[in-house]
Amino acid sequence: MPRKTGEPRKYIEIADDLRRRINGGEFPDGAKLPTERGLAESYSAAAGTVRQALSALRDEGIIDSRVGSGWFVLERRQRPIVRNGIKRLLAEQWGSGKSIWDVDVEGRVLVPDGVRVELIPAEPEVAAALGLEDEELVWRRDRRYFLDDVPVLRSIAHIPDDLARGTRITQVDTGPGGTYKQLEEAGHKPVRFQEDLRCRKATAVEVEDLGLAAGAPVVELVRYAFDADDRVVEVNRMVLDASRHVFRYEFSS
């Protein structure tokens, strides 16, 4: 039967179910998955479709194959962070008080380290991004994140003072839903986002900060959050260890 418009492809359904079963503990770290033939039978799918699903999970760093032995679940510490760029920013995620990071780590704990919150004059690049005059006051939220005791990204967000003043954005702990929930309560709910990504070599400072090898690749990601009046209410510059992240964007045509 032909696939209906908007209906996910069969291999995606299989990959999603296997991922759920792995994260749920049905297949623990190091466990061998059923054979491709066995999976094809259980999912009523062609062998090629199952192989495509397994390859997708391998590309995410969840499983790997061993010649002549089959497919095995990688240890959780070895798996990259699958950063779902669309799902994590949905209002139903942060609007319900959840962290947007919960979408990425799938049961693991992403730990912020050394959170610094300060009111500073905006640098020219930040002021331009936020539509402010140079040196207008902004709140700078700077933190590094660890996963499995390994630093994986540095995040530096700037929010205009007139939006953050009087909210928990000015505190280390922004509360349930984070910065975006606080902006919503202040009357500036983010309704649109833009993310610009580029891959480059890590600077000497980033090598030290993220524990990288000299010349290792990083992804620099700058996110802009817009309210209903199309005002930029936050600009967040992140530097991510490229070897530890997979960027996923799911959408229907």
C-alpha positions in Angstrom: 0.0 0.0 0.0 1.5 3.4 -0.9 2.5 5.7 1.8 0.1 8.5 2.6 1.3 12.2 2.4 2.9 13.1 5.8 3.1 9.5 6.9 6.6 8.6 8.2 8.6 6.2 6.1 8.7 2.6 7.4 12.3 2.6 8.3 11.9 5.7 10.4 9.1 4.0 12.3 11.3 1.0 12.9 14.3 3.2 14.0 12.1 5.2 16.3 10.7 2.0 17.9 14.1 0.4 18.3 15.5 3.6 19.8 12.6 3.6 22.3 13.2 0.0 23.2 17.0 0.6 23.7 16.4 3.7 25.8 13.8 1.9 27.8 16.3 -0.8 28.8 14.9 -3.7 26.7 18.3 -3.9 25.0 20.9 -2.7 27.6 24.4 -1.5 26.8 26.4 -4.1 24.9 23.4 -6.2 24.1 23.0 -7.9 20.8 20.0 -7.0 18.8 17.8 -9.6 17.0 19.0 -10.6 13.6 18.0 -8.5 10.6 15.8 -11.4 9.5 14.2 -11.6 12.9 13.5 -7.8 12.9 12.1 -8.0 9.4 9.6 -10.6 10.6 8.6 -8.8 13.8 8.1 -5.5 12.0 6.6 -7.0 8.8 9.2 -5.2 6.7 11.6 -5.9 3.9 15.2 -6.7 4.9 16.4 -3.6 3.1 14.0 -1.4 5.1 15.3 -2.9 8.4 18.9 -2.4 7.3 18.1 1.2 6.6 16.6 1.6 10.1 19.7 0.0 11.6 22.0 2.2 9.6 20.1 5.3 10.8 20.7 4.2 14.5 24.3 3.5 13.7 24.7 7.0 12.3 23.3 8.4 15.5 25.9 6.4 17.5 23.3 4.2 19.3 24.3 0.9 17.8 27.2 -0.6 15.7 27.7 -3.7 13.7 30.4 -6.3 14.0 31.4 -8.3 11.0 29.9 -11.8 11.2 28.3 -11.1 14.6 25.4 -8.8 14.1 24.3 -5.5 15.6 25.1 -4.4 19.2 24.0 -1.5 21.5 26.8 0.9 22.2 27.5 1.9 25.8 25.5 5.1 26.7 28.8 7.0 27.3 29.8 6.4 23.7 26.6 7.7 22.1 26.5 11.3 20.7 23.8 13.8 21.6 21.1 13.8 19.0 20.1 17.4 18.9 16.6 17.7 17.5 16.6 21.3 16.3 12.8 21.5 15.7 11.3 19.4 18.4 13.4 20.9 21.2 12.1 24.4 20.5 8.4 23.6 20.3 6.3 25.7 22.8 4.8 22.4 24.1 8.2 21.4 25.3 9.4 24.5 27.3 5.9 25.9 27.7 5.0 22.8 29.9 8.0 23.5 32.1 10.3 21.0 30.6 13.9 21.7 29.6 14.6 21.9 25.9 17.7 19.8 26.6 15.6 16.9 27.7 14.8 16.2 24.0 18.5 15.8 23.2 19.8 13.5 25.9 17.0 10.9 26.1 17.2 10.0 29.7 20.8 11.1 30.4 21.6 14.1 32.5 23.1 17.2 31.0 24.7 19.1 33.8 25.3 22.9 33.7 28.7 23.9 35.2 29.7 27.3 36.5 26.6 29.3 35.5 27.4 33.0 35.4 24.6 35.6 35.1 25.6 39.3 34.8 24.2 42.6 33.6 26.6 44.1 31.0 26.7 46.7 28.2 26.0 44.9 24.9 28.9 44.4 22.6 28.4 45.7 19.1 27.7 42.3 17.6 25.2 41.4 20.3 23.5 44.9 20.2 23.1 44.5 16.4 21.5 41.1 16.8 19.1 42.3 19.4 18.2 45.6 17.7 19.8 47.7 20.5 22.2 50.6 20.6 25.8 49.8 21.4 26.3 49.3 25.2 22.6 49.1 26.0 22.3 46.8 29.0 21.7 43.1 28.4 21.7 40.0 30.7 24.5 37.6 29.8 23.9 33.9 30.8 27.1 31.9 30.4 27.4 28.2 31.1 29.2 25.1 30.1 27.4 21.7 29.9 28.7 18.3 30.8 27.3 14.9 29.7 28.7 11.8 31.4 31.3 14.0 33.1 32.6 15.2 29.7 32.2 18.9 28.6 30.2 19.0 25.4 29.2 22.6 24.8 29.5 26.2 25.9 26.4 28.4 25.7 26.3 32.2 26.1 22.9 33.8 25.8 22.0 37.5 25.8 18.6 38.9 26.7 17.7 42.7 26.7 17.5 44.2 30.2 14.0 45.6 29.7 12.7 42.0 29.0 14.7 40.2 31.7 14.4 42.7 34.6 12.2 41.4 37.3 12.2 37.8 36.0 14.2 34.7 37.0 16.3 35.2 33.8 18.5 37.4 36.1 19.0 34.4 38.5 21.1 31.3 38.1 18.1 29.1 38.2 15.5 30.3 35.7 12.9 27.8 36.9 10.7 25.3 35.0 10.7 26.0 31.2 13.8 28.1 31.5 14.4 31.5 29.8 11.6 31.0 27.2 9.0 30.3 29.8 10.1 33.5 31.7 9.9 35.5 28.5 6.4 34.2 27.9 5.3 35.3 31.3 6.8 38.7 30.7 4.6 39.0 27.6 7.3 38.3 25.0 6.7 34.6 24.2 9.1 33.3 21.5 7.1 32.2 18.5 9.8 31.9 15.9 13.4 30.8 15.9 16.4 31.0 13.5 19.6 29.0 13.9 22.8 29.6 12.0 25.4 26.8 12.0 28.9 26.6 10.8 31.6 24.1 11.4 35.2 25.2 12.0 38.3 24.4 13.9 38.3 25.0 17.7 40.2 28.0 18.9 42.9 27.6 21.6 40.4 28.8 24.2 37.7 26.3 23.1 40.2 23.5 23.0 40.9 24.2 26.7 37.3 24.8 27.6 35.9 21.6 26.0 38.9 19.3 26.5 39.5 18.9 22.8 42.5 18.0 20.7 44.2 20.8 18.9 42.5 21.5 15.6 39.4 19.5 16.5 36.2 20.5 14.8 33.4 22.4 16.6 30.0 23.5 15.5 29.3 27.2 16.2 25.5 27.7 16.5 23.8 31.0 16.9 20.1 31.0 17.7 17.7 33.9 17.5 14.4 33.9 19.3 11.6 36.2 18.0 8.4 37.3 19.7 5.0 37.9 18.0 6.2 41.5 17.1 9.2 40.0 15.4 11.6 41.4 18.0 14.7 39.4 18.8 14.2 38.6 22.5 17.3 36.4 22.9 20.5 35.6 21.0 22.4 32.5 22.1 25.8 31.6 20.8 26.8 28.0 21.4 30.0 26.1 20.6 29.6 22.4 20.5 32.0 19.5 20.3 31.3 18.3 16.7 32.3 14.7 17.6 29.6 14.5 20.3 26.6 15.8 18.4 24.2 14.7 15.7 21.9 17.4 14.3 18.5 16.2 13.4 15.6 18.1 11.7 12.3 16.3 11.3 9.6 17.9 9.2 6.8 17.0 6.8 6.5 18.5 3.3 
